[in-house]
Amino acid sequence: MTQGGAARRTVLGAAVLAATGAIATGAAGSAAAAGSGRDGAGGYRDLPVPTVIGHRGSSGYRPEHTLGSYQLALDLGADVVEQDLVPTKDGHLVCRHENEIGGTTDVADHPAFAPRRTTKSVDGVSVTGWFTEDFTLAELKTLRAKERIPAVRQRNTLYDGRWAVPTFEEVLRWAEREGKRRGKRVWLHVETKHPTYFRSLGLALEEPLARLLRRYGRDGRGSAVFLQSFEPSSIQRLSRLVSAPRVVLLSAANTRPWDFEVAKDPRTVADLVKPEGLKWIASFAQGIGPTLDLIVPRDADGRLGTPTTLVEDAHACSLVLHPYTARNENSFLPAEYRKGTDPAAYGDAFGAFQRYFELGIDGIFTDNPDTGLLAAEAFRPGRGVN
């Protein structure tokens, strides 16, 4: 799937201009049609490979899941921009990585909401804080987003309070505007978070998500959207509602998806990454989103070990692989790519990207889309050396 090659030497500005410039239209339709996000243009197989997916937007540089983070991801050249969805009390889908919002908003600074701080069991884990399902959308809109990991990303705190929590419908409208402005469709990668938990509260995610996708023309096989979840049953339910491409996310090998836990399904992720498990996933999904450790495990010292056969096995089932998550900081990198002792300092992120791209993955989630784009350039067809 991946073309090898020496590292492409170019300045970031040139790469961004190339990535965000207008594209010629032809069989795919007019620029207006391509930009609208409506069905009719090329499908996910036409995306550049390796595909660079802006993880929660450009969360290495802006507070995650804000319109500012999504906008910067596009401006830096991301091929796809990710959203995580959780519901409000009144059933609106909003973009947060978790339903607990104490770490990503200023809710703690609002005395009126102090009584709503509570402890809940979410997917079997006890969590204390404030939860989106206890707020109406109007109440949630009084909050402002902030950086989730300020100790690692102090510079991102400069943007605390700049943006509100966006609804998914606001993101769809933003994507339509940006697509028309750029003359090409804006691809989204949309995750249903804790779907079994929310369904038990009467706040199902899949049906309102499908309604929004249909309303904005992103429900067909050629739609510029991936639908993803750590719970296979959520993807199966979505497969009955819309035809957009779907991805099953896979956590650590020894874990079980929460819907498996509830259904008493004994399979673990280790079972799902075997050929028979991948064949089962391929019956209702087009891809998998494994943790990078499922592709190349790390040893006790944090160094990369021997690659597994997951890439080859998934491709044998015609599944694309979008592993997660590549980040620039030492604290997230494999040990051999770290530089110095400061965990917040940048290490050899390009070296780490190259190692993963050489294994033939189809795309990667990254907090730093510009770094991912520059690294991916060398592996894209027809690219040479400057």
C-alpha positions in Angstrom: 0.0 0.0 0.0 2.8 2.4 0.8 5.6 3.6 -1.5 9.0 3.9 0.0 11.4 6.8 -0.6 13.9 9.1 1.0 12.6 11.8 3.2 11.1 14.7 1.3 12.9 17.9 2.1 10.6 20.9 1.9 9.6 23.8 4.0 6.3 23.7 5.9 4.9 26.6 4.1 5.3 24.9 0.7 3.8 21.7 2.0 0.8 23.5 3.5 0.2 25.5 0.3 0.3 22.3 -1.7 -2.1 20.5 0.7 -4.6 23.3 0.9 -4.5 24.7 -2.6 -7.5 24.4 -5.0 -7.7 21.1 -6.9 -8.7 20.7 -10.5 -12.2 19.3 -11.0 -13.2 16.7 -13.5 -14.9 13.4 -13.2 -15.4 14.2 -9.5 -17.7 17.1 -10.4 -17.6 20.8 -10.0 -15.7 22.5 -7.2 -19.0 23.6 -5.7 -20.2 20.0 -5.6 -17.0 18.7 -4.2 -16.9 21.4 -1.6 -20.4 20.8 -0.4 -19.6 17.5 1.2 -22.4 15.8 -0.7 -22.1 12.3 -2.3 -20.7 12.0 -5.8 -17.0 12.6 -5.4 -14.4 10.0 -4.9 -14.5 7.6 -1.9 -12.1 6.9 0.9 -9.8 4.8 -1.4 -9.0 8.0 -3.2 -7.5 9.7 -0.2 -3.7 10.2 -0.2 -1.8 7.3 1.3 -0.6 7.6 4.1 -3.6 9.6 5.1 -2.9 12.3 7.7 -5.8 12.5 10.3 -5.9 15.5 12.5 -6.5 13.9 16.0 -9.2 16.0 17.7 -8.2 18.6 15.2 -4.7 19.9 15.7 -4.6 19.2 19.4 -0.8 19.5 19.6 -1.3 23.3 19.0 -4.8 24.2 20.1 -7.3 23.0 22.8 -8.8 19.8 21.4 -12.2 19.6 19.8 -12.7 23.3 19.2 -13.4 25.0 15.9 -10.0 26.6 16.2 -8.3 23.2 16.5 -10.2 21.9 13.5 -9.5 24.9 11.4 -5.8 24.8 12.1 -5.7 21.1 11.2 -7.0 21.9 7.8 -4.7 24.9 7.4 -1.7 22.6 8.3 -2.7 20.2 5.6 -4.6 17.4 7.4 -6.4 15.1 4.9 -9.1 14.2 7.5 -10.2 15.9 10.8 -11.5 13.9 13.7 -14.4 14.5 16.0 -15.5 12.6 19.1 -19.3 12.8 19.9 -21.1 12.8 23.3 -24.7 13.9 24.0 -26.1 16.7 26.0 -29.1 16.2 28.4 -31.4 17.4 25.7 -30.0 15.1 23.0 -27.7 17.3 21.1 -24.4 15.8 19.9 -21.3 17.8 20.9 -17.6 17.3 20.3 -15.7 16.2 23.4 -13.3 13.4 23.8 -15.1 12.4 27.0 -18.4 13.2 28.6 -16.5 14.4 31.7 -15.7 18.0 30.9 -13.8 19.2 34.0 -10.5 18.8 32.2 -11.4 20.4 28.9 -13.7 23.3 29.9 -13.9 26.0 32.6 -17.0 24.4 34.2 -15.2 24.4 37.6 -15.1 28.2 37.4 -18.9 28.4 37.3 -20.4 28.4 40.8 -23.9 27.7 39.5 -22.7 24.3 38.2 -20.8 23.3 41.4 -23.6 21.0 42.6 -23.5 19.0 39.4 -20.0 17.7 40.2 -20.5 14.0 40.8 -19.1 10.5 40.5 -20.3 8.1 37.8 -19.3 4.7 36.5 -18.6 5.0 32.8 -17.8 1.7 31.1 -16.9 0.2 34.4 -14.6 3.0 35.5 -15.4 5.4 38.3 -15.1 9.0 37.1 -15.6 12.2 39.1 -16.4 15.5 37.5 -19.0 17.2 35.4 -20.7 15.3 32.6 -22.3 16.5 29.3 -25.4 14.4 29.9 -26.2 16.6 32.9 -26.2 19.8 30.9 -28.6 21.2 28.3 -26.9 22.5 25.2 -27.7 26.1 26.2 -26.0 25.5 29.6 -23.0 23.9 27.9 -22.7 26.8 25.5 -21.9 29.1 28.5 -18.6 27.2 29.0 -15.3 27.8 27.3 -12.8 25.2 26.2 -9.3 24.8 27.6 -6.2 22.8 27.1 -6.5 19.2 28.5 -2.8 18.6 29.3 -1.3 22.0 30.2 1.8 20.4 31.9 2.8 19.0 28.5 1.4 21.7 26.3 1.8 25.0 28.1 1.7 27.0 24.9 -1.8 25.8 24.2 -3.1 27.4 27.4 -2.7 30.7 25.5 -5.9 29.8 23.8 -7.9 28.8 26.8 -11.3 30.4 26.7 -11.1 31.3 23.0 -13.7 28.8 21.8 -17.0 27.2 23.0 -17.8 23.5 22.8 -19.0 22.9 19.3 -22.0 20.8 18.3 -21.5 18.3 15.6 -24.0 20.1 13.4 -21.8 23.3 13.7 -18.9 21.2 12.6 -20.8 19.9 9.6 -21.7 23.5 8.6 -18.1 24.5 9.1 -17.0 21.7 6.9 -19.4 22.7 4.1 -18.2 26.3 4.2 -14.5 25.2 4.2 -15.1 22.7 1.4 -16.7 25.4 -0.8 -13.9 27.8 0.0 -11.2 25.3 -0.8 -12.9 23.6 -3.8 -12.6 20.2 -2.3 -14.5 18.1 0.3 -13.5 18.3 3.9 -13.2 14.8 5.3 -14.3 14.0 8.9 -13.5 11.0 11.1 -16.4 10.8 13.6 -16.4 8.6 16.8 -19.3 7.6 18.9 -18.1 7.7 22.5 -19.4 5.2 25.1 -22.4 4.3 23.0 -23.7 1.5 25.2 -23.5 3.7 28.3 -25.4 6.5 26.6 -28.0 4.2 25.2 -28.7 2.9 28.7 -29.5 6.5 29.6 -31.9 7.0 26.8 -29.4 9.1 24.9 -28.5 6.9 21.9 -25.8 8.3 19.6 -26.3 6.4 16.4 -29.8 7.5 15.3 -29.2 11.3 15.8 -25.8 11.0 14.2 -27.4 9.2 11.2 -30.1 11.9 10.9 -27.4 14.7 10.8 -25.4 12.8 8.2 -28.4 12.4 6.0 -29.3 16.1 6.5 -25.9 17.1 5.3 -25.4 14.5 2.6 -22.8 12.5 4.3 -24.7 9.2 4.5 -23.6 7.4 1.3 -20.7 5.1 0.5 -18.8 7.9 -1.2 -19.3 10.4 1.6 -16.4 12.3 3.0 -16.7 10.9 6.4 -15.5 7.9 8.4 -17.6 6.6 11.3 -15.6 5.0 14.1 -16.2 3.4 17.5 -14.4 1.2 20.1 -17.7 -0.7 20.3 -18.3 -3.0 17.3 -22.1 -3.0 17.9 -22.2 0.7 17.4 -20.6 0.3 14.0 -23.0 -2.5 13.2 -25.9 -0.3 14.1 -24.6 2.5 12.0 -24.1 0.1 9.1 -27.9 -0.4 9.1 -28.6 3.4 9.2 -26.1 4.8 6.7 -23.7 3.6 4.1 -20.7 5.9 5.0 -17.4 4.1 5.5 -16.9 2.7 9.0 -13.9 1.9 11.2 -13.7 -0.3 14.3 -11.2 1.1 16.9 -9.1 -1.3 18.8 -7.5 -0.7 22.2 -4.9 -2.8 24.0 -4.8 -6.5 23.1 -5.8 -7.7 26.6 -8.9 -5.4 26.7 -12.5 -6.1 25.7 -14.9 -3.6 24.1 -17.5 -2.4 26.6 -20.4 -3.7 24.5 -18.7 -7.1 24.7 -18.5 -6.8 28.5 -22.2 -6.0 28.7 -23.2 -8.8 26.3 -20.9 -11.3 28.0 -18.9 -11.8 24.7 -15.6 -13.4 25.8 -13.6 -12.1 22.9 -10.8 -9.6 23.6 -9.0 -7.3 21.2 -6.4 -10.0 20.8 -9.1 -12.1 19.3 -10.3 -9.4 17.0 -6.9 -8.8 15.4 -6.6 -12.4 14.4 -7.5 -13.3 10.8 -10.9 -14.6 11.9 -11.6 -11.5 13.9 -10.6 -9.2 11.1 -12.8 -11.2 8.7 -15.7 -10.6 11.1 -15.0 -6.9 11.3 -14.8 -6.7 7.5 -18.4 -8.0 7.3 -19.7 -4.6 8.5 -16.8 -2.2 8.4 -14.2 -0.9 6.0 -11.3 -0.3 8.3 -9.7 -0.6 11.7 -8.2 2.0 14.0 -5.7 0.0 16.2 -3.4 1.5 18.8 0.1 1.7 17.4 1.2 -0.9 19.9 -0.9 -3.5 18.1 1.2 -2.9 15.0 4.6 -2.6 16.7 4.7 -3.5 20.4 7.0 -1.7 22.8 9.4 -3.6 25.1 9.9 -3.0 28.8 12.2 -0.1 28.0 9.6 1.6 25.8 11.5 0.8 22.6 9.8 -0.6 19.5 10.0 -4.3 19.1 9.1 -6.7 16.3 6.1 -5.7 14.2 3.1 -8.0 14.3 1.3 -9.2 11.1 -1.7 -6.9 11.7 -1.0 -4.7 8.6 -0.7 -7.7 6.3 -3.7 -9.5 7.9 -6.0 -6.5 7.8 -5.1 -5.8 4.1 -5.9 -9.4 3.3 -9.4 -8.7 4.5 -9.5 -5.5 2.4 -9.5 -3.3 5.6 -7.7 0.0 5.8 -5.6 0.7 8.9 -5.8 4.1 10.6 -3.8 3.6 13.8 -3.5 6.1 16.7 -1.9 8.3 18.0 1.4 9.9 16.8 2.6 12.9 18.8 5.8 15.0 18.8 6.6 15.1 22.5 9.1 12.8 24.1 6.6 11.6 26.6 4.6 10.0 23.8 7.4 8.7 21.6 9.0 5.3 21.6 12.2 5.5 23.7 14.6 5.4 20.8 13.1 8.5 19.3 13.2 10.7 22.4 15.7 13.6 22.6 16.9 14.8 26.0 15.1 14.4 29.3 12.3 17.0 29.0 9.1 15.0 28.5 7.4 18.0 26.9 10.2 18.6 24.4 10.0 17.4 20.9 11.8 14.2 20.0 12.5 12.6 16.6 8.9 12.5 15.5 9.9 12.2 11.8 11.9 9.0 12.6 8.9 7.5 14.4 6.5 8.4 11.5 8.9 6.8 9.0 9.0 3.6 11.0 5.3 3.2 11.0 4.8 4.3 7.4 7.4 1.8 6.2 5.1 -1.0 7.6 2.4 0.0 5.1 -0.3 1.6 7.2 -3.0 3.5 5.3 -3.1 6.5 7.6 -2.4 7.7 11.0 -4.0 9.9 13.7 -1.7 12.6 14.8 -1.9 15.7 17.2 0.6 17.4 14.8 -0.8 17.3 11.3 2.0 19.4 9.8 4.6 16.9 11.1 2.5 14.0 9.8 2.1 15.7 6.4 5.8 16.3 5.9 6.6 12.7 7.0 3.9 11.3 4.7 5.1 13.2 1.6 8.0 10.8 1.1 5.7 7.8 1.1 3.1 9.1 -1.4 3.2 8.0 -5.0 5.3 10.0 -7.4 7.2 11.9 -4.7 10.9 12.4 -5.1 13.7 14.0 -3.2 14.2 17.8 -3.1 
